[in-house]
Amino acid sequence: WRAHGFAPVRRRWLAAAHPPGTALVAEAGEGRVAGRFGGIAEDGALILSFADGTTHSVRAGDVMLGAG
């Protein structure tokens, strides 16, 4: 990532990640957030998507499979 930036890492990460829509739970500083895997942001944050169309970025915390 130092030589080529985060984009190649992000592409490989997304290729190996759970499919979009997978239920996830994140335990972070703001508490517990349950949603669906919406991807990885350009800055590396996990994107959680919700049924109402909104999203939430998780930059640090414990992430596990769960009910979204």
SULZIWO-V728119 format. One record per helix or strand. SS is the DSSP state (hx for helix, st for strand). FROM is the first residue (numbers start at 1). LEN is the number of residues. If there is no record, write none. Layout:
BEGIN
((SS FROM LEN) (SS FROM LEN))
END
This chain:
BEGIN
((hx 7 10) (st 23 6) (st 31 10) (st 46 4) (st 55 4) (st 62 4))
END
